[in-house]
Amino acid sequence: MQALSSVELKRDCEAVQIPAGHAVVLSVGTPVDITQTLGGSYTVLVMGGLFRIAPKDADALGLEVL
């Protein structure tokens, strides 16, 4: 998938910081760039860092949960 610029989160969602593994909550309205999809999870670039969003939270990105 190509990067989608400035997708705003539709709701608060949990994410895991890459590579540190720290769990965080990204707030609704936060602009993110989707940099990769792999195995149903999403890697996003936000606030200068990379975070993994689980497949169950795809709706926060405005995508369909599979």
LUMLUMDREN-2810 file (N, C-alpha, C; in Angstrom, 1 decimal):
<atoms>
<atom><aa>M</aa><ch>A</ch><at>N</at><xx>0.8</xx><yy>-1.2</yy><zz>0.0</zz></atom>
<atom><aa>M</aa><ch>A</ch><at>CA</at><xx>0.0</xx><yy>0.0</yy><zz>0.0</zz></atom>
<atom><aa>M</aa><ch>A</ch><at>C</at><xx>0.9</xx><yy>1.2</yy><zz>0.0</zz></atom>
<atom><aa>Q</aa><ch>A</ch><at>N</at><xx>0.5</xx><yy>2.2</yy><zz>-0.8</zz></atom>
<atom><aa>Q</aa><ch>A</ch><at>CA</at><xx>1.3</xx><yy>3.5</yy><zz>-0.8</zz></atom>
<atom><aa>Q</aa><ch>A</ch><at>C</at><xx>0.9</xx><yy>4.3</yy><zz>0.4</zz></atom>
<atom><aa>A</aa><ch>A</ch><at>N</at><xx>1.8</xx><yy>5.2</yy><zz>0.8</zz></atom>
<atom><aa>A</aa><ch>A</ch><at>CA</at><xx>1.5</xx><yy>6.1</yy><zz>2.0</zz></atom>
<atom><aa>A</aa><ch>A</ch><at>C</at><xx>0.3</xx><yy>7.0</yy><zz>1.7</zz></atom>
<atom><aa>L</aa><ch>A</ch><at>N</at><xx>-0.6</xx><yy>7.1</yy><zz>2.7</zz></atom>
<atom><aa>L</aa><ch>A</ch><at>CA</at><xx>-1.7</xx><yy>8.0</yy><zz>2.6</zz></atom>
<atom><aa>L</aa><ch>A</ch><at>C</at><xx>-1.4</xx><yy>9.2</yy><zz>3.5</zz></atom>
<atom><aa>S</aa><ch>A</ch><at>N</at><xx>-1.2</xx><yy>10.3</yy><zz>2.9</zz></atom>
<atom><aa>S</aa><ch>A</ch><at>CA</at><xx>-0.9</xx><yy>11.5</yy><zz>3.7</zz></atom>
<atom><aa>S</aa><ch>A</ch><at>C</at><xx>-2.0</xx><yy>12.1</yy><zz>4.5</zz></atom>
<atom><aa>S</aa><ch>A</ch><at>N</at><xx>-1.7</xx><yy>12.5</yy><zz>5.7</zz></atom>
<atom><aa>S</aa><ch>A</ch><at>CA</at><xx>-2.6</xx><yy>13.2</yy><zz>6.5</zz></atom>
<atom><aa>S</aa><ch>A</ch><at>C</at><xx>-4.0</xx><yy>12.6</yy><zz>6.7</zz></atom>
<atom><aa>V</aa><ch>A</ch><at>N</at><xx>-4.0</xx><yy>11.3</yy><zz>7.0</zz></atom>
<atom><aa>V</aa><ch>A</ch><at>CA</at><xx>-5.2</xx><yy>10.6</yy><zz>7.4</zz></atom>
<atom><aa>V</aa><ch>A</ch><at>C</at><xx>-5.4</xx><yy>11.0</yy><zz>8.9</zz></atom>
<atom><aa>E</aa><ch>A</ch><at>N</at><xx>-6.6</xx><yy>11.5</yy><zz>9.2</zz></atom>
<atom><aa>E</aa><ch>A</ch><at>CA</at><xx>-6.8</xx><yy>11.8</yy><zz>10.6</zz></atom>
<atom><aa>E</aa><ch>A</ch><at>C</at><xx>-7.5</xx><yy>10.6</yy><zz>11.3</zz></atom>
<atom><aa>L</aa><ch>A</ch><at>N</at><xx>-7.1</xx><yy>10.3</yy><zz>12.5</zz></atom>
<atom><aa>L</aa><ch>A</ch><at>CA</at><xx>-7.7</xx><yy>9.2</yy><zz>13.3</zz></atom>
<atom><aa>L</aa><ch>A</ch><at>C</at><xx>-9.2</xx><yy>9.5</yy><zz>13.6</zz></atom>
<atom><aa>K</aa><ch>A</ch><at>N</at><xx>-10.0</xx><yy>8.6</yy><zz>13.3</zz></atom>
<atom><aa>K</aa><ch>A</ch><at>CA</at><xx>-11.5</xx><yy>8.7</yy><zz>13.5</zz></atom>
<atom><aa>K</aa><ch>A</ch><at>C</at><xx>-11.9</xx><yy>8.5</yy><zz>15.0</zz></atom>
<atom><aa>R</aa><ch>A</ch><at>N</at><xx>-11.0</xx><yy>7.9</yy><zz>15.8</zz></atom>
<atom><aa>R</aa><ch>A</ch><at>CA</at><xx>-11.2</xx><yy>7.7</yy><zz>17.2</zz></atom>
<atom><aa>R</aa><ch>A</ch><at>C</at><xx>-9.9</xx><yy>7.5</yy><zz>17.9</zz></atom>
<atom><aa>D</aa><ch>A</ch><at>N</at><xx>-9.9</xx><yy>7.5</yy><zz>19.2</zz></atom>
<atom><aa>D</aa><ch>A</ch><at>CA</at><xx>-8.7</xx><yy>7.1</yy><zz>20.0</zz></atom>
<atom><aa>D</aa><ch>A</ch><at>C</at><xx>-8.3</xx><yy>5.7</yy><zz>19.6</zz></atom>
<atom><aa>C</aa><ch>A</ch><at>N</at><xx>-7.1</xx><yy>5.4</yy><zz>19.5</zz></atom>
<atom><aa>C</aa><ch>A</ch><at>CA</at><xx>-6.7</xx><yy>4.0</yy><zz>19.3</zz></atom>
<atom><aa>C</aa><ch>A</ch><at>C</at><xx>-5.4</xx><yy>3.6</yy><zz>19.9</zz></atom>
<atom><aa>E</aa><ch>A</ch><at>N</at><xx>-5.2</xx><yy>2.4</yy><zz>20.3</zz></atom>
<atom><aa>E</aa><ch>A</ch><at>CA</at><xx>-4.0</xx><yy>1.9</yy><zz>20.9</zz></atom>
<atom><aa>E</aa><ch>A</ch><at>C</at><xx>-3.0</xx><yy>1.7</yy><zz>19.7</zz></atom>
<atom><aa>A</aa><ch>A</ch><at>N</at><xx>-1.7</xx><yy>1.9</yy><zz>20.0</zz></atom>
<atom><aa>A</aa><ch>A</ch><at>CA</at><xx>-0.6</xx><yy>1.7</yy><zz>19.1</zz></atom>
<atom><aa>A</aa><ch>A</ch><at>C</at><xx>0.6</xx><yy>1.3</yy><zz>19.9</zz></atom>
<atom><aa>V</aa><ch>A</ch><at>N</at><xx>1.5</xx><yy>0.7</yy><zz>19.2</zz></atom>
<atom><aa>V</aa><ch>A</ch><at>CA</at><xx>2.8</xx><yy>0.2</yy><zz>19.8</zz></atom>
<atom><aa>V</aa><ch>A</ch><at>C</at><xx>3.9</xx><yy>1.0</yy><zz>19.1</zz></atom>
<atom><aa>Q</aa><ch>A</ch><at>N</at><xx>4.8</xx><yy>1.6</yy><zz>19.9</zz></atom>
<atom><aa>Q</aa><ch>A</ch><at>CA</at><xx>5.9</xx><yy>2.4</yy><zz>19.3</zz></atom>
<atom><aa>Q</aa><ch>A</ch><at>C</at><xx>6.9</xx><yy>1.4</yy><zz>18.8</zz></atom>
<atom><aa>I</aa><ch>A</ch><at>N</at><xx>7.4</xx><yy>1.7</yy><zz>17.6</zz></atom>
<atom><aa>I</aa><ch>A</ch><at>CA</at><xx>8.4</xx><yy>0.9</yy><zz>16.9</zz></atom>
<atom><aa>I</aa><ch>A</ch><at>C</at><xx>9.8</xx><yy>1.6</yy><zz>17.0</zz></atom>
<atom><aa>P</aa><ch>A</ch><at>N</at><xx>10.9</xx><yy>0.9</yy><zz>17.4</zz></atom>
<atom><aa>P</aa><ch>A</ch><at>CA</at><xx>11.0</xx><yy>-0.4</yy><zz>17.8</zz></atom>
<atom><aa>P</aa><ch>A</ch><at>C</at><xx>10.9</xx><yy>-0.7</yy><zz>19.3</zz></atom>
<atom><aa>A</aa><ch>A</ch><at>N</at><xx>10.7</xx><yy>0.4</yy><zz>20.1</zz></atom>
<atom><aa>A</aa><ch>A</ch><at>CA</at><xx>10.7</xx><yy>0.3</yy><zz>21.6</zz></atom>
<atom><aa>A</aa><ch>A</ch><at>C</at><xx>9.7</xx><yy>-0.6</yy><zz>22.2</zz></atom>
<atom><aa>G</aa><ch>A</ch><at>N</at><xx>8.5</xx><yy>-0.7</yy><zz>21.5</zz></atom>
<atom><aa>G</aa><ch>A</ch><at>CA</at><xx>7.5</xx><yy>-1.6</yy><zz>22.0</zz></atom>
<atom><aa>G</aa><ch>A</ch><at>C</at><xx>6.6</xx><yy>-1.0</yy><zz>23.1</zz></atom>
<atom><aa>H</aa><ch>A</ch><at>N</at><xx>6.7</xx><yy>0.3</yy><zz>23.3</zz></atom>
<atom><aa>H</aa><ch>A</ch><at>CA</at><xx>5.9</xx><yy>1.0</yy><zz>24.3</zz></atom>
<atom><aa>H</aa><ch>A</ch><at>C</at><xx>4.4</xx><yy>1.2</yy><zz>23.8</zz></atom>
<atom><aa>A</aa><ch>A</ch><at>N</at><xx>3.5</xx><yy>0.8</yy><zz>24.6</zz></atom>
<atom><aa>A</aa><ch>A</ch><at>CA</at><xx>2.1</xx><yy>1.0</yy><zz>24.2</zz></atom>
<atom><aa>A</aa><ch>A</ch><at>C</at><xx>1.7</xx><yy>2.4</yy><zz>24.5</zz></atom>
<atom><aa>V</aa><ch>A</ch><at>N</at><xx>1.0</xx><yy>3.0</yy><zz>23.5</zz></atom>
<atom><aa>V</aa><ch>A</ch><at>CA</at><xx>0.5</xx><yy>4.4</yy><zz>23.6</zz></atom>
<atom><aa>V</aa><ch>A</ch><at>C</at><xx>-0.9</xx><yy>4.4</yy><zz>23.1</zz></atom>
<atom><aa>V</aa><ch>A</ch><at>N</at><xx>-1.6</xx><yy>5.5</yy><zz>23.4</zz></atom>
<atom><aa>V</aa><ch>A</ch><at>CA</at><xx>-2.9</xx><yy>5.8</yy><zz>22.8</zz></atom>
<atom><aa>V</aa><ch>A</ch><at>C</at><xx>-2.8</xx><yy>7.0</yy><zz>22.0</zz></atom>
<atom><aa>L</aa><ch>A</ch><at>N</at><xx>-3.1</xx><yy>6.9</yy><zz>20.7</zz></atom>
<atom><aa>L</aa><ch>A</ch><at>CA</at><xx>-3.1</xx><yy>8.0</yy><zz>19.8</zz></atom>
<atom><aa>L</aa><ch>A</ch><at>C</at><xx>-4.5</xx><yy>8.6</yy><zz>19.8</zz></atom>
<atom><aa>S</aa><ch>A</ch><at>N</at><xx>-4.6</xx><yy>9.9</yy><zz>19.9</zz></atom>
<atom><aa>S</aa><ch>A</ch><at>CA</at><xx>-5.9</xx><yy>10.6</yy><zz>20.0</zz></atom>
<atom><aa>S</aa><ch>A</ch><at>C</at><xx>-6.6</xx><yy>10.8</yy><zz>18.7</zz></atom>
<atom><aa>V</aa><ch>A</ch><at>N</at><xx>-8.0</xx><yy>10.9</yy><zz>18.8</zz></atom>
<atom><aa>V</aa><ch>A</ch><at>CA</at><xx>-8.8</xx><yy>11.2</yy><zz>17.7</zz></atom>
<atom><aa>V</aa><ch>A</ch><at>C</at><xx>-8.4</xx><yy>12.5</yy><zz>17.1</zz></atom>
<atom><aa>G</aa><ch>A</ch><at>N</at><xx>-8.4</xx><yy>12.6</yy><zz>15.8</zz></atom>
<atom><aa>G</aa><ch>A</ch><at>CA</at><xx>-8.0</xx><yy>13.8</yy><zz>15.1</zz></atom>
<atom><aa>G</aa><ch>A</ch><at>C</at><xx>-6.5</xx><yy>13.9</yy><zz>14.8</zz></atom>
<atom><aa>T</aa><ch>A</ch><at>N</at><xx>-5.7</xx><yy>13.0</yy><zz>15.3</zz></atom>
<atom><aa>T</aa><ch>A</ch><at>CA</at><xx>-4.3</xx><yy>13.0</yy><zz>15.1</zz></atom>
<atom><aa>T</aa><ch>A</ch><at>C</at><xx>-4.0</xx><yy>12.7</yy><zz>13.6</zz></atom>
<atom><aa>P</aa><ch>A</ch><at>N</at><xx>-3.2</xx><yy>13.5</yy><zz>12.9</zz></atom>
<atom><aa>P</aa><ch>A</ch><at>CA</at><xx>-2.9</xx><yy>13.2</yy><zz>11.5</zz></atom>
<atom><aa>P</aa><ch>A</ch><at>C</at><xx>-1.8</xx><yy>12.2</yy><zz>11.5</zz></atom>
<atom><aa>V</aa><ch>A</ch><at>N</at><xx>-1.9</xx><yy>11.1</yy><zz>10.7</zz></atom>
<atom><aa>V</aa><ch>A</ch><at>CA</at><xx>-0.9</xx><yy>10.1</yy><zz>10.5</zz></atom>
<atom><aa>V</aa><ch>A</ch><at>C</at><xx>-0.7</xx><yy>9.8</yy><zz>9.1</zz></atom>
<atom><aa>D</aa><ch>A</ch><at>N</at><xx>0.5</xx><yy>9.2</yy><zz>8.7</zz></atom>
<atom><aa>D</aa><ch>A</ch><at>CA</at><xx>0.8</xx><yy>8.7</yy><zz>7.4</zz></atom>
<atom><aa>D</aa><ch>A</ch><at>C</at><xx>0.9</xx><yy>7.2</yy><zz>7.5</zz></atom>
<atom><aa>I</aa><ch>A</ch><at>N</at><xx>0.2</xx><yy>6.5</yy><zz>6.7</zz></atom>
<atom><aa>I</aa><ch>A</ch><at>CA</at><xx>0.3</xx><yy>5.0</yy><zz>6.7</zz></atom>
<atom><aa>I</aa><ch>A</ch><at>C</at><xx>1.5</xx><yy>4.7</yy><zz>5.8</zz></atom>
<atom><aa>T</aa><ch>A</ch><at>N</at><xx>2.5</xx><yy>4.1</yy><zz>6.4</zz></atom>
<atom><aa>T</aa><ch>A</ch><at>CA</at><xx>3.7</xx><yy>3.8</yy><zz>5.6</zz></atom>
<atom><aa>T</aa><ch>A</ch><at>C</at><xx>3.8</xx><yy>2.3</yy><zz>5.2</zz></atom>
<atom><aa>Q</aa><ch>A</ch><at>N</at><xx>3.0</xx><yy>1.4</yy><zz>5.9</zz></atom>
<atom><aa>Q</aa><ch>A</ch><at>CA</at><xx>3.1</xx><yy>0.0</yy><zz>5.5</zz></atom>
<atom><aa>Q</aa><ch>A</ch><at>C</at><xx>1.9</xx><yy>-0.7</yy><zz>6.1</zz></atom>
<atom><aa>T</aa><ch>A</ch><at>N</at><xx>1.5</xx><yy>-1.7</yy><zz>5.3</zz></atom>
<atom><aa>T</aa><ch>A</ch><at>CA</at><xx>0.5</xx><yy>-2.7</yy><zz>5.9</zz></atom>
<atom><aa>T</aa><ch>A</ch><at>C</at><xx>1.1</xx><yy>-4.1</yy><zz>5.7</zz></atom>
<atom><aa>L</aa><ch>A</ch><at>N</at><xx>1.0</xx><yy>-4.8</yy><zz>6.8</zz></atom>
<atom><aa>L</aa><ch>A</ch><at>CA</at><xx>1.6</xx><yy>-6.2</yy><zz>6.8</zz></atom>
<atom><aa>L</aa><ch>A</ch><at>C</at><xx>0.9</xx><yy>-7.1</yy><zz>7.7</zz></atom>
<atom><aa>G</aa><ch>A</ch><at>N</at><xx>0.3</xx><yy>-8.2</yy><zz>7.2</zz></atom>
<atom><aa>G</aa><ch>A</ch><at>CA</at><xx>-0.4</xx><yy>-9.1</yy><zz>8.0</zz></atom>
<atom><aa>G</aa><ch>A</ch><at>C</at><xx>-1.6</xx><yy>-8.5</yy><zz>8.6</zz></atom>
<atom><aa>G</aa><ch>A</ch><at>N</at><xx>-2.2</xx><yy>-7.5</yy><zz>8.0</zz></atom>
<atom><aa>G</aa><ch>A</ch><at>CA</at><xx>-3.4</xx><yy>-6.8</yy><zz>8.5</zz></atom>
<atom><aa>G</aa><ch>A</ch><at>C</at><xx>-3.1</xx><yy>-5.7</yy><zz>9.5</zz></atom>
<atom><aa>S</aa><ch>A</ch><at>N</at><xx>-1.9</xx><yy>-5.6</yy><zz>10.0</zz></atom>
<atom><aa>S</aa><ch>A</ch><at>CA</at><xx>-1.5</xx><yy>-4.4</yy><zz>10.8</zz></atom>
<atom><aa>S</aa><ch>A</ch><at>C</at><xx>-1.0</xx><yy>-3.3</yy><zz>10.0</zz></atom>
<atom><aa>Y</aa><ch>A</ch><at>N</at><xx>-1.0</xx><yy>-2.1</yy><zz>10.6</zz></atom>
<atom><aa>Y</aa><ch>A</ch><at>CA</at><xx>-0.6</xx><yy>-0.9</yy><zz>9.9</zz></atom>
<atom><aa>Y</aa><ch>A</ch><at>C</at><xx>0.5</xx><yy>-0.2</yy><zz>10.6</zz></atom>
<atom><aa>T</aa><ch>A</ch><at>N</at><xx>1.6</xx><yy>0.2</yy><zz>9.9</zz></atom>
<atom><aa>T</aa><ch>A</ch><at>CA</at><xx>2.6</xx><yy>1.0</yy><zz>10.4</zz></atom>
<atom><aa>T</aa><ch>A</ch><at>C</at><xx>2.3</xx><yy>2.5</yy><zz>10.0</zz></atom>
<atom><aa>V</aa><ch>A</ch><at>N</at><xx>2.3</xx><yy>3.3</yy><zz>11.0</zz></atom>
<atom><aa>V</aa><ch>A</ch><at>CA</at><xx>2.0</xx><yy>4.7</yy><zz>10.7</zz></atom>
<atom><aa>V</aa><ch>A</ch><at>C</at><xx>3.1</xx><yy>5.6</yy><zz>11.2</zz></atom>
<atom><aa>L</aa><ch>A</ch><at>N</at><xx>3.3</xx><yy>6.7</yy><zz>10.6</zz></atom>
<atom><aa>L</aa><ch>A</ch><at>CA</at><xx>4.3</xx><yy>7.7</yy><zz>11.0</zz></atom>
<atom><aa>L</aa><ch>A</ch><at>C</at><xx>3.5</xx><yy>8.9</yy><zz>11.6</zz></atom>
<atom><aa>V</aa><ch>A</ch><at>N</at><xx>3.8</xx><yy>9.2</yy><zz>12.8</zz></atom>
<atom><aa>V</aa><ch>A</ch><at>CA</at><xx>3.1</xx><yy>10.2</yy><zz>13.5</zz></atom>
<atom><aa>V</aa><ch>A</ch><at>C</at><xx>4.1</xx><yy>10.9</yy><zz>14.5</zz></atom>
<atom><aa>M</aa><ch>A</ch><at>N</at><xx>4.1</xx><yy>12.2</yy><zz>14.6</zz></atom>
<atom><aa>M</aa><ch>A</ch><at>CA</at><xx>4.9</xx><yy>12.9</yy><zz>15.5</zz></atom>
<atom><aa>M</aa><ch>A</ch><at>C</at><xx>6.4</xx><yy>12.5</yy><zz>15.4</zz></atom>
<atom><aa>G</aa><ch>A</ch><at>N</at><xx>6.8</xx><yy>12.2</yy><zz>14.2</zz></atom>
<atom><aa>G</aa><ch>A</ch><at>CA</at><xx>8.2</xx><yy>11.9</yy><zz>14.0</zz></atom>
<atom><aa>G</aa><ch>A</ch><at>C</at><xx>8.6</xx><yy>10.5</yy><zz>14.3</zz></atom>
<atom><aa>G</aa><ch>A</ch><at>N</at><xx>7.7</xx><yy>9.6</yy><zz>14.7</zz></atom>
<atom><aa>G</aa><ch>A</ch><at>CA</at><xx>7.9</xx><yy>8.3</yy><zz>15.1</zz></atom>
<atom><aa>G</aa><ch>A</ch><at>C</at><xx>7.1</xx><yy>7.3</yy><zz>14.4</zz></atom>
<atom><aa>L</aa><ch>A</ch><at>N</at><xx>7.5</xx><yy>6.0</yy><zz>14.4</zz></atom>
<atom><aa>L</aa><ch>A</ch><at>CA</at><xx>6.7</xx><yy>4.9</yy><zz>13.8</zz></atom>
<atom><aa>L</aa><ch>A</ch><at>C</at><xx>5.9</xx><yy>4.2</yy><zz>14.9</zz></atom>
<atom><aa>F</aa><ch>A</ch><at>N</at><xx>4.7</xx><yy>3.8</yy><zz>14.6</zz></atom>
<atom><aa>F</aa><ch>A</ch><at>CA</at><xx>3.8</xx><yy>3.1</yy><zz>15.5</zz></atom>
<atom><aa>F</aa><ch>A</ch><at>C</at><xx>3.1</xx><yy>2.0</yy><zz>14.7</zz></atom>
<atom><aa>R</aa><ch>A</ch><at>N</at><xx>2.8</xx><yy>0.9</yy><zz>15.4</zz></atom>
<atom><aa>R</aa><ch>A</ch><at>CA</at><xx>2.0</xx><yy>-0.2</yy><zz>14.8</zz></atom>
<atom><aa>R</aa><ch>A</ch><at>C</at><xx>0.6</xx><yy>-0.1</yy><zz>15.3</zz></atom>
<atom><aa>I</aa><ch>A</ch><at>N</at><xx>-0.3</xx><yy>-0.2</yy><zz>14.4</zz></atom>
<atom><aa>I</aa><ch>A</ch><at>CA</at><xx>-1.8</xx><yy>-0.2</yy><zz>14.8</zz></atom>
<atom><aa>I</aa><ch>A</ch><at>C</at><xx>-2.3</xx><yy>-1.6</yy><zz>14.4</zz></atom>
<atom><aa>A</aa><ch>A</ch><at>N</at><xx>-3.0</xx><yy>-2.3</yy><zz>15.3</zz></atom>
<atom><aa>A</aa><ch>A</ch><at>CA</at><xx>-3.5</xx><yy>-3.6</yy><zz>15.1</zz></atom>
<atom><aa>A</aa><ch>A</ch><at>C</at><xx>-4.6</xx><yy>-3.6</yy><zz>14.1</zz></atom>
<atom><aa>P</aa><ch>A</ch><at>N</at><xx>-4.8</xx><yy>-4.8</yy><zz>13.5</zz></atom>
<atom><aa>P</aa><ch>A</ch><at>CA</at><xx>-5.9</xx><yy>-4.9</yy><zz>12.5</zz></atom>
<atom><aa>P</aa><ch>A</ch><at>C</at><xx>-7.3</xx><yy>-4.6</yy><zz>13.1</zz></atom>
<atom><aa>K</aa><ch>A</ch><at>N</at><xx>-7.5</xx><yy>-4.9</yy><zz>14.4</zz></atom>
<atom><aa>K</aa><ch>A</ch><at>CA</at><xx>-8.8</xx><yy>-4.6</yy><zz>15.0</zz></atom>
<atom><aa>K</aa><ch>A</ch><at>C</at><xx>-9.1</xx><yy>-3.1</yy><zz>15.1</zz></atom>
<atom><aa>D</aa><ch>A</ch><at>N</at><xx>-8.1</xx><yy>-2.3</yy><zz>14.9</zz></atom>
<atom><aa>D</aa><ch>A</ch><at>CA</at><xx>-8.2</xx><yy>-0.8</yy><zz>15.0</zz></atom>
<atom><aa>D</aa><ch>A</ch><at>C</at><xx>-8.2</xx><yy>-0.1</yy><zz>13.7</zz></atom>
<atom><aa>A</aa><ch>A</ch><at>N</at><xx>-8.4</xx><yy>-0.9</yy><zz>12.6</zz></atom>
<atom><aa>A</aa><ch>A</ch><at>CA</at><xx>-8.3</xx><yy>-0.3</yy><zz>11.2</zz></atom>
<atom><aa>A</aa><ch>A</ch><at>C</at><xx>-9.4</xx><yy>0.8</yy><zz>11.1</zz></atom>
<atom><aa>D</aa><ch>A</ch><at>N</at><xx>-10.5</xx><yy>0.6</yy><zz>11.8</zz></atom>
<atom><aa>D</aa><ch>A</ch><at>CA</at><xx>-11.6</xx><yy>1.7</yy><zz>11.6</zz></atom>
<atom><aa>D</aa><ch>A</ch><at>C</at><xx>-11.1</xx><yy>3.0</yy><zz>12.1</zz></atom>
<atom><aa>A</aa><ch>A</ch><at>N</at><xx>-10.2</xx><yy>3.1</yy><zz>13.0</zz></atom>
<atom><aa>A</aa><ch>A</ch><at>CA</at><xx>-9.6</xx><yy>4.4</yy><zz>13.5</zz></atom>
<atom><aa>A</aa><ch>A</ch><at>C</at><xx>-8.9</xx><yy>5.1</yy><zz>12.4</zz></atom>
<atom><aa>L</aa><ch>A</ch><at>N</at><xx>-8.4</xx><yy>4.3</yy><zz>11.4</zz></atom>
<atom><aa>L</aa><ch>A</ch><at>CA</at><xx>-7.8</xx><yy>4.9</yy><zz>10.2</zz></atom>
<atom><aa>L</aa><ch>A</ch><at>C</at><xx>-8.8</xx><yy>5.2</yy><zz>9.1</zz></atom>
<atom><aa>G</aa><ch>A</ch><at>N</at><xx>-10.0</xx><yy>4.9</yy><zz>9.3</zz></atom>
<atom><aa>G</aa><ch>A</ch><at>CA</at><xx>-11.0</xx><yy>5.0</yy><zz>8.3</zz></atom>
<atom><aa>G</aa><ch>A</ch><at>C</at><xx>-11.1</xx><yy>3.9</yy><zz>7.3</zz></atom>
<atom><aa>L</aa><ch>A</ch><at>N</at><xx>-10.5</xx><yy>2.7</yy><zz>7.7</zz></atom>
<atom><aa>L</aa><ch>A</ch><at>CA</at><xx>-10.4</xx><yy>1.5</yy><zz>6.9</zz></atom>
<atom><aa>L</aa><ch>A</ch><at>C</at><xx>-11.4</xx><yy>0.5</yy><zz>7.5</zz></atom>
<atom><aa>E</aa><ch>A</ch><at>N</at><xx>-11.7</xx><yy>-0.5</yy><zz>6.6</zz></atom>
<atom><aa>E</aa><ch>A</ch><at>CA</at><xx>-12.6</xx><yy>-1.6</yy><zz>7.0</zz></atom>
<atom><aa>E</aa><ch>A</ch><at>C</at><xx>-11.8</xx><yy>-2.6</yy><zz>7.9</zz></atom>
<atom><aa>V</aa><ch>A</ch><at>N</at><xx>-12.4</xx><yy>-3.0</yy><zz>9.0</zz></atom>
<atom><aa>V</aa><ch>A</ch><at>CA</at><xx>-11.8</xx><yy>-4.0</yy><zz>9.8</zz></atom>
<atom><aa>V</aa><ch>A</ch><at>C</at><xx>-12.1</xx><yy>-5.4</yy><zz>9.2</zz></atom>
<atom><aa>L</aa><ch>A</ch><at>N</at><xx>-11.1</xx><yy>-6.1</yy><zz>8.9</zz></atom>
<atom><aa>L</aa><ch>A</ch><at>CA</at><xx>-11.2</xx><yy>-7.5</yy><zz>8.2</zz></atom>
<atom><aa>L</aa><ch>A</ch><at>C</at><xx>-11.3</xx><yy>-8.6</yy><zz>9.2</zz></atom>
</atoms>
